[in-house]
Amino acid sequence: MDSQWRPFDTYHSPFDPCPPKPKSYIVPPNQFIVFQAKGMKQFAPQEALKRGTLWPDLYSPYEAMPQGGARS
Amino acid sequence: MTTPQVPKEYYRYLHELQAMDFVCLELSLYLDTHPDDQQAIAQFNQFQRRKQVLSQQFEANFGPLKEYGNSPIGHRWTWSVGPWPWQV
């Protein structure tokens, strides 16, 4: 699964008729970089426009939660 | 007045301008928190100049980019003629 997604398990009550829904949360790279260092490597302009950021280290596709979620 | 079909360069210019805009945006956000980063300032100046040249070239060929006197308009008032933003 994409490294930025982390599954977690929620309590599933025995009286809950529905199957437990797989859950996970995203931890994008900007959670790990508190203060951006100088001289970080950069994308080319066209690539940066496509990716949505100039800095590869801060790039996250922010995809929707993968269906597998916690149970994959 | 029918909207003239624009050549391919029109879109190439716009795409390049968008890339330049985006880099300037990212660098200005970066420079907000790193005002003394000379390397980033040099890069910003480089992209700002490139963006200026590109927009001047675009405006020479396809008419003004910005309204209200922010762009030269030449000899004819073509603001209402060019492809509208949603038609581009």
Backbone of each chain as nested JSON, in Angstrom:
{
  "chains": [
    {"id": "A", "residues": [
      {"number": 1, "name": "MET", "atoms": {"N": [0.867, -1.175, 0.0], "CA": [0.0, 0.0, 0.0], "C": [0.912, 1.236, 0.0]}},
      {"number": 2, "name": "ASP", "atoms": {"N": [0.404, 2.334, -0.476], "CA": [1.226, 3.539, -0.559], "C": [1.748, 3.874, 0.843]}},
      {"number": 3, "name": "SER", "atoms": {"N": [3.06, 4.237, 0.89], "CA": [3.669, 4.377, 2.223], "C": [3.005, 5.503, 3.003]}},
      {"number": 4, "name": "GLN", "atoms": {"N": [2.391, 6.462, 2.312], "CA": [1.87, 7.613, 3.051], "C": [0.555, 7.265, 3.739]}},
      {"number": 5, "name": "TRP", "atoms": {"N": [-0.035, 6.12, 3.394], "CA": [-1.295, 5.744, 4.041], "C": [-1.016, 4.77, 5.175]}},
      {"number": 6, "name": "ARG", "atoms": {"N": [-1.623, 4.994, 6.342], "CA": [-1.421, 4.091, 7.468], "C": [-2.772, 3.574, 7.927]}},
      {"number": 7, "name": "PRO", "atoms": {"N": [-2.91, 2.246, 7.943], "CA": [-4.2, 1.679, 8.373], "C": [-4.35, 1.758, 9.88]}},
      {"number": 8, "name": "PHE", "atoms": {"N": [-5.567, 1.788, 10.35], "CA": [-5.777, 1.66, 11.8], "C": [-7.069, 0.88, 12.012]}},
      {"number": 9, "name": "ASP", "atoms": {"N": [-7.124, 0.243, 13.145], "CA": [-8.286, -0.625, 13.416], "C": [-9.231, 0.087, 14.37]}},
      {"number": 10, "name": "THR", "atoms": {"N": [-10.519, 0.0, 14.067], "CA": [-11.49, 0.619, 14.984], "C": [-12.266, -0.504, 15.687]}},
      {"number": 11, "name": "TYR", "atoms": {"N": [-12.839, -0.186, 16.791], "CA": [-13.58, -1.201, 17.532], "C": [-14.787, -1.619, 16.698]}},
      {"number": 12, "name": "HIS", "atoms": {"N": [-15.038, -2.931, 16.584], "CA": [-16.196, -3.403, 15.82], "C": [-17.126, -4.117, 16.782]}},
      {"number": 13, "name": "SER", "atoms": {"N": [-18.276, -3.5, 17.028], "CA": [-19.195, -4.061, 18.038], "C": [-19.831, -5.328, 17.511]}},
      {"number": 14, "name": "PRO", "atoms": {"N": [-20.044, -6.327, 18.394], "CA": [-20.72, -7.553, 17.933], "C": [-22.14, -7.267, 17.471]}},
      {"number": 15, "name": "PHE", "atoms": {"N": [-22.705, -6.127, 17.913], "CA": [-24.093, -5.841, 17.519], "C": [-24.134, -5.019, 16.24]}},
      {"number": 16, "name": "ASP", "atoms": {"N": [-22.95, -4.806, 15.668], "CA": [-22.911, -3.964, 14.469], "C": [-23.234, -4.847, 13.265]}},
      {"number": 17, "name": "PRO", "atoms": {"N": [-24.37, -4.626, 12.588], "CA": [-24.744, -5.504, 11.469], "C": [-23.796, -5.371, 10.287]}},
      {"number": 18, "name": "CYS", "atoms": {"N": [-23.147, -4.204, 10.174], "CA": [-22.334, -4.018, 8.962], "C": [-20.94, -4.558, 9.223]}},
      {"number": 19, "name": "PRO", "atoms": {"N": [-20.295, -5.022, 8.134], "CA": [-18.915, -5.534, 8.294], "C": [-17.998, -4.361, 8.675]}},
      {"number": 20, "name": "PRO", "atoms": {"N": [-16.883, -4.63, 9.383], "CA": [-15.979, -3.538, 9.772], "C": [-15.409, -2.853, 8.541]}},
      {"number": 21, "name": "LYS", "atoms": {"N": [-15.487, -1.501, 8.523], "CA": [-15.005, -0.77, 7.348], "C": [-13.501, -0.566, 7.506]}},
      {"number": 22, "name": "PRO", "atoms": {"N": [-12.706, -0.932, 6.485], "CA": [-11.259, -0.713, 6.617], "C": [-10.966, 0.79, 6.651]}},
      {"number": 23, "name": "LYS", "atoms": {"N": [-10.126, 1.184, 7.583], "CA": [-9.848, 2.618, 7.719], "C": [-8.354, 2.858, 7.669]}},
      {"number": 24, "name": "SER", "atoms": {"N": [-7.941, 3.975, 7.034], "CA": [-6.517, 4.349, 7.121], "C": [-6.434, 5.862, 6.982]}},
      {"number": 25, "name": "TYR", "atoms": {"N": [-5.316, 6.416, 7.431], "CA": [-5.161, 7.879, 7.352], "C": [-3.86, 8.177, 6.623]}},
      {"number": 26, "name": "ILE", "atoms": {"N": [-3.807, 9.368, 5.999], "CA": [-2.631, 9.711, 5.185], "C": [-1.689, 10.571, 6.017]}},
      {"number": 27, "name": "VAL", "atoms": {"N": [-0.383, 10.324, 5.862], "CA": [0.602, 11.146, 6.558], "C": [1.512, 11.731, 5.483]}},
      {"number": 28, "name": "PRO", "atoms": {"N": [1.146, 12.883, 4.882], "CA": [1.948, 13.425, 3.789], "C": [3.305, 13.885, 4.271]}},
      {"number": 29, "name": "PRO", "atoms": {"N": [4.264, 14.022, 3.342], "CA": [5.632, 14.343, 3.751], "C": [5.739, 15.643, 4.526]}},
      {"number": 30, "name": "ASN", "atoms": {"N": [4.798, 16.567, 4.33], "CA": [5.002, 17.832, 5.037], "C": [4.793, 17.69, 6.545]}},
      {"number": 31, "name": "GLN", "atoms": {"N": [4.346, 16.487, 6.976], "CA": [4.256, 16.281, 8.43], "C": [5.64, 16.065, 9.03]}},
      {"number": 32, "name": "PHE", "atoms": {"N": [6.577, 15.634, 8.175], "CA": [7.891, 15.267, 8.725], "C": [8.892, 16.404, 8.606]}},
      {"number": 33, "name": "ILE", "atoms": {"N": [8.601, 17.361, 7.721], "CA": [9.579, 18.448, 7.547], "C": [9.021, 19.666, 8.278]}},
      {"number": 34, "name": "VAL", "atoms": {"N": [9.657, 20.014, 9.405], "CA": [9.123, 21.125, 10.191], "C": [9.481, 22.441, 9.522]}},
      {"number": 35, "name": "PHE", "atoms": {"N": [10.785, 22.602, 9.24], "CA": [11.211, 23.846, 8.604], "C": [12.008, 23.474, 7.366]}},
      {"number": 36, "name": "GLN", "atoms": {"N": [11.576, 23.98, 6.226], "CA": [12.147, 23.535, 4.951], "C": [13.614, 23.935, 4.887]}},
      {"number": 37, "name": "ALA", "atoms": {"N": [14.456, 22.966, 4.538], "CA": [15.893, 23.255, 4.481], "C": [16.175, 24.041, 3.215]}},
      {"number": 38, "name": "LYS", "atoms": {"N": [17.343, 24.7, 3.227], "CA": [17.743, 25.44, 2.029], "C": [18.263, 24.455, 1.002]}},
      {"number": 39, "name": "GLY", "atoms": {"N": [18.127, 24.872, -0.285], "CA": [18.768, 24.102, -1.341], "C": [18.226, 22.7, -1.499]}},
      {"number": 40, "name": "MET", "atoms": {"N": [16.927, 22.524, -1.23], "CA": [16.371, 21.191, -1.482], "C": [16.245, 21.001, -2.986]}},
      {"number": 41, "name": "LYS", "atoms": {"N": [16.284, 19.73, -3.415], "CA": [16.23, 19.507, -4.87], "C": [14.828, 19.872, -5.378]}},
      {"number": 42, "name": "GLN", "atoms": {"N": [14.767, 20.216, -6.685], "CA": [13.519, 20.744, -7.237], "C": [13.117, 19.973, -8.485]}},
      {"number": 43, "name": "PHE", "atoms": {"N": [11.829, 20.026, -8.78], "CA": [11.324, 19.497, -10.053], "C": [11.627, 20.502, -11.158]}},
      {"number": 44, "name": "ALA", "atoms": {"N": [11.573, 20.036, -12.411], "CA": [11.614, 20.979, -13.539], "C": [10.283, 21.743, -13.542]}},
      {"number": 45, "name": "PRO", "atoms": {"N": [10.259, 22.974, -14.112], "CA": [9.021, 23.772, -14.035], "C": [7.785, 23.038, -14.528]}},
      {"number": 46, "name": "GLN", "atoms": {"N": [7.898, 22.382, -15.708], "CA": [6.703, 21.721, -16.233], "C": [6.261, 20.606, -15.286]}},
      {"number": 47, "name": "GLU", "atoms": {"N": [7.262, 19.865, -14.785], "CA": [6.952, 18.76, -13.881], "C": [6.35, 19.303, -12.595]}},
      {"number": 48, "name": "ALA", "atoms": {"N": [6.901, 20.442, -12.134], "CA": [6.395, 21.01, -10.872], "C": [4.942, 21.407, -11.042]}},
      {"number": 49, "name": "LEU", "atoms": {"N": [4.615, 21.972, -12.24], "CA": [3.221, 22.375, -12.47], "C": [2.319, 21.152, -12.425]}},
      {"number": 50, "name": "LYS", "atoms": {"N": [2.811, 20.04, -12.97], "CA": [1.978, 18.814, -13.006], "C": [1.855, 18.24, -11.6]}},
      {"number": 51, "name": "ARG", "atoms": {"N": [2.969, 18.255, -10.858], "CA": [2.961, 17.598, -9.551], "C": [2.272, 18.455, -8.501]}},
      {"number": 52, "name": "GLY", "atoms": {"N": [2.271, 19.757, -8.693], "CA": [1.618, 20.602, -7.701], "C": [2.566, 21.083, -6.626]}},
      {"number": 53, "name": "THR", "atoms": {"N": [3.871, 20.752, -6.795], "CA": [4.829, 21.31, -5.836], "C": [6.185, 21.371, -6.509]}},
      {"number": 54, "name": "LEU", "atoms": {"N": [7.017, 22.302, -6.066], "CA": [8.328, 22.466, -6.686], "C": [9.341, 21.516, -6.061]}},
      {"number": 55, "name": "TRP", "atoms": {"N": [8.981, 20.971, -4.872], "CA": [9.983, 20.205, -4.113], "C": [9.575, 18.725, -4.065]}},
      {"number": 56, "name": "PRO", "atoms": {"N": [10.371, 17.838, -4.69], "CA": [9.985, 16.416, -4.695], "C": [9.803, 15.867, -3.297]}},
      {"number": 57, "name": "ASP", "atoms": {"N": [10.623, 16.379, -2.325], "CA": [10.52, 15.81, -0.977], "C": [9.161, 16.124, -0.354]}},
      {"number": 58, "name": "LEU", "atoms": {"N": [8.475, 17.139, -0.86], "CA": [7.191, 17.49, -0.259], "C": [6.025, 16.991, -1.099]}},
      {"number": 59, "name": "TYR", "atoms": {"N": [6.346, 16.191, -2.119], "CA": [5.274, 15.775, -3.024], "C": [4.43, 14.668, -2.413]}},
      {"number": 60, "name": "SER", "atoms": {"N": [3.098, 14.868, -2.498], "CA": [2.237, 13.752, -2.113], "C": [1.087, 13.702, -3.098]}},
      {"number": 61, "name": "PRO", "atoms": {"N": [0.768, 12.544, -3.637], "CA": [-0.326, 12.482, -4.623], "C": [-1.683, 12.724, -3.987]}},
      {"number": 62, "name": "TYR", "atoms": {"N": [-1.752, 12.62, -2.625], "CA": [-3.05, 12.803, -1.939], "C": [-4.141, 11.994, -2.611]}},
      {"number": 63, "name": "GLU", "atoms": {"N": [-3.832, 10.752, -2.861], "CA": [-4.869, 9.923, -3.505], "C": [-5.985, 9.635, -2.508]}},
      {"number": 64, "name": "ALA", "atoms": {"N": [-7.134, 9.192, -3.028], "CA": [-8.21, 8.823, -2.107], "C": [-7.755, 7.599, -1.324]}},
      {"number": 65, "name": "MET", "atoms": {"N": [-8.429, 7.357, -0.2], "CA": [-8.016, 6.235, 0.632], "C": [-8.124, 4.952, -0.185]}},
      {"number": 66, "name": "PRO", "atoms": {"N": [-7.056, 4.142, -0.201], "CA": [-7.144, 2.901, -0.971], "C": [-8.24, 2.006, -0.391]}},
      {"number": 67, "name": "GLN", "atoms": {"N": [-8.936, 1.253, -1.259], "CA": [-10.082, 0.471, -0.785], "C": [-9.642, -0.53, 0.28]}},
      {"number": 68, "name": "GLY", "atoms": {"N": [-8.432, -1.076, 0.097], "CA": [-7.981, -2.112, 1.022], "C": [-7.976, -1.595, 2.451]}},
      {"number": 69, "name": "GLY", "atoms": {"N": [-7.502, -0.34, 2.614], "CA": [-7.512, 0.261, 3.954], "C": [-6.817, -0.67, 4.943]}},
      {"number": 70, "name": "ALA", "atoms": {"N": [-7.408, -0.822, 6.115], "CA": [-6.704, -1.528, 7.19], "C": [-6.587, -3.018, 6.898]}},
      {"number": 71, "name": "ARG", "atoms": {"N": [-7.528, -3.509, 6.095], "CA": [-7.567, -4.976, 5.983], "C": [-6.712, -5.472, 4.839]}},
      {"number": 72, "name": "SER", "atoms": {"N": [-6.004, -4.569, 4.101], "CA": [-5.343, -5.098, 2.868], "C": [-4.122, -5.9, 3.248]}}
    ]},
    {"id": "B", "residues": [
      {"number": 1, "name": "MET", "atoms": {"N": [-18.388, 38.892, -34.564], "CA": [-17.007, 38.581, -34.978], "C": [-16.724, 37.155, -34.518]}},
      {"number": 2, "name": "THR", "atoms": {"N": [-16.358, 36.333, -35.517], "CA": [-16.084, 34.948, -35.111], "C": [-14.705, 34.909, -34.446]}},
      {"number": 3, "name": "THR", "atoms": {"N": [-14.586, 34.042, -33.486], "CA": [-13.3, 33.938, -32.79], "C": [-12.309, 33.226, -33.699]}},
      {"number": 4, "name": "PRO", "atoms": {"N": [-11.144, 33.854, -33.989], "CA": [-10.187, 33.233, -34.896], "C": [-9.616, 31.961, -34.269]}},
      {"number": 5, "name": "GLN", "atoms": {"N": [-9.325, 30.953, -35.106], "CA": [-8.659, 29.762, -34.569], "C": [-7.235, 30.14, -34.209]}},
      {"number": 6, "name": "VAL", "atoms": {"N": [-6.769, 29.739, -33.04], "CA": [-5.442, 30.176, -32.618], "C": [-4.422, 29.105, -32.959]}},
      {"number": 7, "name": "PRO", "atoms": {"N": [-3.189, 29.531, -33.31], "CA": [-2.177, 28.528, -33.639], "C": [-1.732, 27.761, -32.4]}},
      {"number": 8, "name": "LYS", "atoms": {"N": [-0.963, 26.717, -32.636], "CA": [-0.539, 25.849, -31.528], "C": [0.328, 26.588, -30.543]}},
      {"number": 9, "name": "GLU", "atoms": {"N": [1.118, 27.607, -31.037], "CA": [2.021, 28.323, -30.12], "C": [1.239, 28.945, -28.982]}},
      {"number": 10, "name": "TYR", "atoms": {"N": [-0.004, 29.349, -29.271], "CA": [-0.846, 30.003, -28.261], "C": [-0.878, 29.122, -27.008]}},
      {"number": 11, "name": "TYR", "atoms": {"N": [-1.125, 27.85, -27.222], "CA": [-1.242, 26.951, -26.062], "C": [0.125, 26.657, -25.485]}},
      {"number": 12, "name": "ARG", "atoms": {"N": [1.131, 26.601, -26.368], "CA": [2.476, 26.33, -25.834], "C": [2.911, 27.487, -24.941]}},
      {"number": 13, "name": "TYR", "atoms": {"N": [2.639, 28.717, -25.399], "CA": [2.987, 29.889, -24.588], "C": [2.252, 29.837, -23.258]}},
      {"number": 14, "name": "LEU", "atoms": {"N": [0.953, 29.55, -23.333], "CA": [0.177, 29.577, -22.09], "C": [0.685, 28.522, -21.123]}},
      {"number": 15, "name": "HIS", "atoms": {"N": [1.027, 27.357, -21.672], "CA": [1.508, 26.282, -20.79], "C": [2.826, 26.693, -20.152]}},
      {"number": 16, "name": "GLU", "atoms": {"N": [3.706, 27.292, -20.953], "CA": [4.999, 27.734, -20.404], "C": [4.781, 28.817, -19.361]}},
      {"number": 17, "name": "LEU", "atoms": {"N": [3.863, 29.745, -19.668], "CA": [3.594, 30.82, -18.712], "C": [3.064, 30.255, -17.405]}},
      {"number": 18, "name": "GLN", "atoms": {"N": [2.205, 29.242, -17.513], "CA": [1.665, 28.638, -16.294], "C": [2.786, 28.045, -15.465]}},
      {"number": 19, "name": "ALA", "atoms": {"N": [3.745, 27.374, -16.151], "CA": [4.847, 26.757, -15.399], "C": [5.676, 27.842, -14.712]}},
      {"number": 20, "name": "MET", "atoms": {"N": [5.934, 28.933, -15.438], "CA": [6.709, 30.016, -14.829], "C": [5.957, 30.609, -13.649]}},
      {"number": 21, "name": "ASP", "atoms": {"N": [4.651, 30.834, -13.836], "CA": [3.856, 31.389, -12.73], "C": [3.962, 30.505, -11.513]}},
      {"number": 22, "name": "PHE", "atoms": {"N": [3.856, 29.196, -11.748], "CA": [3.825, 28.275, -10.615], "C": [5.159, 28.278, -9.88]}},
      {"number": 23, "name": "VAL", "atoms": {"N": [6.255, 28.316, -10.651], "CA": [7.56, 28.323, -9.984], "C": [7.717, 29.613, -9.185]}},
      {"number": 24, "name": "CYS", "atoms": {"N": [7.27, 30.74, -9.767], "CA": [7.38, 32.008, -9.027], "C": [6.531, 31.953, -7.766]}},
      {"number": 25, "name": "LEU", "atoms": {"N": [5.362, 31.326, -7.886], "CA": [4.501, 31.224, -6.704], "C": [5.187, 30.419, -5.616]}},
      {"number": 26, "name": "GLU", "atoms": {"N": [5.694, 29.244, -5.995], "CA": [6.323, 28.382, -4.991], "C": [7.528, 29.079, -4.367]}},
      {"number": 27, "name": "LEU", "atoms": {"N": [8.309, 29.753, -5.218], "CA": [9.499, 30.406, -4.676], "C": [9.116, 31.568, -3.77]}},
      {"number": 28, "name": "SER", "atoms": {"N": [8.031, 32.259, -4.113], "CA": [7.681, 33.389, -3.231], "C": [7.204, 32.865, -1.886]}},
      {"number": 29, "name": "LEU", "atoms": {"N": [6.472, 31.732, -1.899], "CA": [6.076, 31.148, -0.61], "C": [7.314, 30.734, 0.172]}},
      {"number": 30, "name": "TYR", "atoms": {"N": [8.277, 30.152, -0.552], "CA": [9.502, 29.705, 0.128], "C": [10.258, 30.9, 0.677]}},
      {"number": 31, "name": "LEU", "atoms": {"N": [10.321, 31.984, -0.139], "CA": [11.098, 33.151, 0.291], "C": [10.437, 33.87, 1.455]}},
      {"number": 32, "name": "ASP", "atoms": {"N": [9.134, 33.662, 1.633], "CA": [8.491, 34.271, 2.804], "C": [9.146, 33.784, 4.083]}},
      {"number": 33, "name": "THR", "atoms": {"N": [9.538, 32.491, 4.083], "CA": [10.101, 31.941, 5.321], "C": [11.623, 31.883, 5.259]}},
      {"number": 34, "name": "HIS", "atoms": {"N": [12.185, 32.095, 4.044], "CA": [13.647, 32.055, 3.949], "C": [14.103, 33.315, 3.213]}},
      {"number": 35, "name": "PRO", "atoms": {"N": [13.941, 34.499, 3.811], "CA": [14.219, 35.716, 3.043], "C": [15.685, 35.872, 2.66]}},
      {"number": 36, "name": "ASP", "atoms": {"N": [16.578, 35.145, 3.359], "CA": [18.001, 35.398, 3.095], "C": [18.612, 34.315, 2.21]}},
      {"number": 37, "name": "ASP", "atoms": {"N": [17.766, 33.517, 1.567], "CA": [18.315, 32.435, 0.737], "C": [18.675, 33.026, -0.62]}},
      {"number": 38, "name": "GLN", "atoms": {"N": [19.956, 33.386, -0.803], "CA": [20.355, 34.079, -2.036], "C": [20.102, 33.221, -3.265]}},
      {"number": 39, "name": "GLN", "atoms": {"N": [20.308, 31.925, -3.126], "CA": [20.163, 31.057, -4.292], "C": [18.713, 31.088, -4.768]}},
      {"number": 40, "name": "ALA", "atoms": {"N": [17.785, 31.087, -3.829], "CA": [16.368, 31.109, -4.218], "C": [16.01, 32.468, -4.808]}},
      {"number": 41, "name": "ILE", "atoms": {"N": [16.625, 33.525, -4.268], "CA": [16.329, 34.862, -4.81], "C": [16.824, 34.948, -6.239]}},
      {"number": 42, "name": "ALA", "atoms": {"N": [18.026, 34.394, -6.48], "CA": [18.557, 34.431, -7.858], "C": [17.636, 33.65, -8.782]}},
      {"number": 43, "name": "GLN", "atoms": {"N": [17.166, 32.505, -8.31], "CA": [16.291, 31.69, -9.147], "C": [14.982, 32.429, -9.404]}},
      {"number": 44, "name": "PHE", "atoms": {"N": [14.482, 33.094, -8.372], "CA": [13.227, 33.829, -8.544], "C": [13.391, 34.903, -9.603]}},
      {"number": 45, "name": "ASN", "atoms": {"N": [14.538, 35.632, -9.538], "CA": [14.747, 36.69, -10.53], "C": [14.817, 36.116, -11.93]}},
      {"number": 46, "name": "GLN", "atoms": {"N": [15.498, 34.948, -12.017], "CA": [15.626, 34.324, -13.327], "C": [14.244, 33.986, -13.894]}},
      {"number": 47, "name": "PHE", "atoms": {"N": [13.398, 33.379, -13.068], "CA": [12.079, 32.971, -13.568], "C": [11.197, 34.182, -13.793]}},
      {"number": 48, "name": "GLN", "atoms": {"N": [11.389, 35.213, -12.98], "CA": [10.552, 36.402, -13.163], "C": [10.877, 37.045, -14.502]}},
      {"number": 49, "name": "ARG", "atoms": {"N": [12.184, 37.1, -14.813], "CA": [12.562, 37.699, -16.115], "C": [12.03, 36.848, -17.253]}},
      {"number": 50, "name": "ARG", "atoms": {"N": [12.151, 35.509, -17.119], "CA": [11.666, 34.634, -18.191], "C": [10.173, 34.84, -18.39]}},
      {"number": 51, "name": "LYS", "atoms": {"N": [9.471, 34.952, -17.285], "CA": [8.019, 35.121, -17.366], "C": [7.687, 36.435, -18.072]}},
      {"number": 52, "name": "GLN", "atoms": {"N": [8.49, 37.48, -17.758], "CA": [8.226, 38.786, -18.378], "C": [8.432, 38.691, -19.882]}},
      {"number": 53, "name": "VAL", "atoms": {"N": [9.546, 38.043, -20.266], "CA": [9.837, 37.928, -21.7], "C": [8.734, 37.145, -22.38]}},
      {"number": 54, "name": "LEU", "atoms": {"N": [8.333, 36.047, -21.768], "CA": [7.302, 35.201, -22.383], "C": [6.004, 35.963, -22.543]}},
      {"number": 55, "name": "SER", "atoms": {"N": [5.624, 36.711, -21.496], "CA": [4.326, 37.391, -21.62], "C": [4.423, 38.507, -22.648]}},
      {"number": 56, "name": "GLN", "atoms": {"N": [5.61, 39.134, -22.761], "CA": [5.729, 40.167, -23.802], "C": [5.601, 39.533, -25.185]}},
      {"number": 57, "name": "GLN", "atoms": {"N": [6.249, 38.371, -25.348], "CA": [6.144, 37.711, -26.654], "C": [4.684, 37.33, -26.927]}},
      {"number": 58, "name": "PHE", "atoms": {"N": [4.03, 36.798, -25.908], "CA": [2.637, 36.373, -26.108], "C": [1.789, 37.569, -26.506]}},
      {"number": 59, "name": "GLU", "atoms": {"N": [1.991, 38.675, -25.792], "CA": [1.15, 39.841, -26.063], "C": [1.457, 40.437, -27.423]}},
      {"number": 60, "name": "ALA", "atoms": {"N": [2.715, 40.269, -27.885], "CA": [3.038, 40.783, -29.223], "C": [2.281, 39.973, -30.276]}},
      {"number": 61, "name": "ASN", "atoms": {"N": [2.117, 38.67, -30.022], "CA": [1.486, 37.815, -31.043], "C": [-0.021, 37.709, -30.877]}},
      {"number": 62, "name": "PHE", "atoms": {"N": [-0.508, 37.637, -29.643], "CA": [-1.907, 37.234, -29.476], "C": [-2.75, 38.266, -28.747]}},
      {"number": 63, "name": "GLY", "atoms": {"N": [-2.158, 39.418, -28.447], "CA": [-3.013, 40.394, -27.783], "C": [-2.782, 40.401, -26.281]}},
      {"number": 64, "name": "PRO", "atoms": {"N": [-3.454, 41.322, -25.603], "CA": [-3.161, 41.532, -24.183], "C": [-3.559, 40.332, -23.33]}},
      {"number": 65, "name": "LEU", "atoms": {"N": [-2.734, 40.119, -22.302], "CA": [-3.035, 39.054, -21.341], "C": [-3.882, 39.624, -20.207]}},
      {"number": 66, "name": "LYS", "atoms": {"N": [-3.494, 40.829, -19.788], "CA": [-4.158, 41.399, -18.621], "C": [-4.91, 42.649, -19.064]}},
      {"number": 67, "name": "GLU", "atoms": {"N": [-5.919, 42.989, -18.313], "CA": [-6.81, 44.088, -18.72], "C": [-6.444, 45.351, -17.954]}},
      {"number": 68, "name": "TYR", "atoms": {"N": [-7.22, 46.398, -18.203], "CA": [-7.163, 47.662, -17.458], "C": [-5.785, 48.284, -17.49]}},
      {"number": 69, "name": "GLY", "atoms": {"N": [-5.11, 48.166, -18.709], "CA": [-3.848, 48.866, -18.822], "C": [-2.678, 48.082, -18.292]}},
      {"number": 70, "name": "ASN", "atoms": {"N": [-2.921, 46.881, -17.824], "CA": [-1.793, 46.083, -17.354], "C": [-1.076, 45.413, -18.507]}},
      {"number": 71, "name": "SER", "atoms": {"N": [-1.666, 45.484, -19.713], "CA": [-0.991, 44.893, -20.871], "C": [-1.117, 45.882, -22.023]}},
      {"number": 72, "name": "PRO", "atoms": {"N": [-0.081, 45.91, -22.914], "CA": [-0.195, 46.782, -24.091], "C": [-1.283, 46.249, -25.017]}},
      {"number": 73, "name": "ILE", "atoms": {"N": [-2.027, 47.121, -25.697], "CA": [-3.116, 46.583, -26.522], "C": [-2.878, 46.815, -28.006]}},
      {"number": 74, "name": "GLY", "atoms": {"N": [-1.764, 47.484, -28.377], "CA": [-1.499, 47.655, -29.817], "C": [-2.46, 48.657, -30.414]}},
      {"number": 75, "name": "HIS", "atoms": {"N": [-2.913, 48.421, -31.676], "CA": [-3.69, 49.454, -32.388], "C": [-5.167, 49.136, -32.444]}},
      {"number": 76, "name": "ARG", "atoms": {"N": [-5.547, 47.885, -32.141], "CA": [-6.981, 47.573, -32.232], "C": [-7.448, 47.085, -30.88]}},
      {"number": 77, "name": "TRP", "atoms": {"N": [-8.739, 47.331, -30.601], "CA": [-9.281, 46.857, -29.34], "C": [-9.737, 45.42, -29.563]}},
      {"number": 78, "name": "THR", "atoms": {"N": [-8.89, 44.473, -29.17], "CA": [-9.236, 43.066, -29.458], "C": [-9.655, 42.326, -28.201]}},
      {"number": 79, "name": "TRP", "atoms": {"N": [-9.917, 43.093, -27.112], "CA": [-10.157, 42.401, -25.857], "C": [-11.384, 41.495, -25.973]}},
      {"number": 80, "name": "SER", "atoms": {"N": [-12.4, 41.977, -26.748], "CA": [-13.626, 41.172, -26.791], "C": [-13.549, 40.124, -27.894]}},
      {"number": 81, "name": "VAL", "atoms": {"N": [-12.444, 40.099, -28.675], "CA": [-12.395, 39.189, -29.833], "C": [-11.721, 37.882, -29.451]}},
      {"number": 82, "name": "GLY", "atoms": {"N": [-10.522, 37.972, -28.822], "CA": [-9.699, 36.776, -28.61], "C": [-10.518, 35.647, -28.0]}},
      {"number": 83, "name": "PRO", "atoms": {"N": [-10.057, 34.356, -28.078], "CA": [-10.797, 33.285, -27.416], "C": [-11.001, 33.601, -25.932]}},
      {"number": 84, "name": "TRP", "atoms": {"N": [-12.221, 33.467, -25.461], "CA": [-12.486, 33.776, -24.063], "C": [-11.85, 32.698, -23.195]}},
      {"number": 85, "name": "PRO", "atoms": {"N": [-11.595, 33.017, -21.908], "CA": [-10.879, 32.06, -21.068], "C": [-11.511, 30.675, -21.072]}},
      {"number": 86, "name": "TRP", "atoms": {"N": [-12.845, 30.626, -21.094], "CA": [-13.44, 29.287, -21.024], "C": [-13.417, 28.583, -22.372]}},
      {"number": 87, "name": "GLN", "atoms": {"N": [-13.062, 29.393, -23.438], "CA": [-12.974, 28.748, -24.753], "C": [-11.568, 28.267, -25.022]}},
      {"number": 88, "name": "VAL", "atoms": {"N": [-10.607, 28.723, -24.23], "CA": [-9.208, 28.4, -24.539], "C": [-9.025, 26.891, -24.474]}}
    ]}
  ]
}
